[in-house]
Amino acid sequence: MPNTDRLLRYGVSGGLSALTHFTVGLAGTGSGLPPVPASTAGFAASVVVSYLLQRSWVFRCGAPHAGTAPRFLTVTAAALALNTAVLWIGAELLNGPYPVVQAVALFLIPVLNYLLNSRWTFA
C-alpha cells in the first residue's frame, strides 16, 4: 500500500508536469509555432520534468539513469497506448461523448503510471 506522502508528492509532480506542458505549449504558440508542434514541445518538456521529479522526489530512487530513464519512457508509451485504446473504444466504437471518455482515460493513466513506476521503473 503506497504511503500518503508519496501519493501527495506524485500528485504535485503530475501537476507540475501538466503546468510545464501547458506553459511551454503556450509559449510556443505565442512565438508563432502552430499548436501541434507547440504542444509536442510542451509534452516533451513535461516528460523530462516528470521523470526528474518522480525519480528524485516522489520515489527517491538512486538507481542510474541508464536503467530508469528507458523504463520511464516505456511507461510513458504504455500510458499513451492506454489513452489511445480508451479513446478508440469509448469514442469511436461506442460513440461515447469525448469529455466523458477522456475523463475515464485521465483517471486510468495516473493509476497505471504510478503502479508501473513504483513497482518497476523506480523500484
ABEGO torsion letter per residue (X at the ends): XBBAAAAAAAAAAAAAAAAAAAAAAAAAAAAGBBAAAAAAAAAAAAAAAAAAAAAAAAAGBABBAAAAAAAAAAAAAAAAAAAAAAAAAAAAAAGBBAAAAAAAAAAAAAAAAAAAAAAAAAX
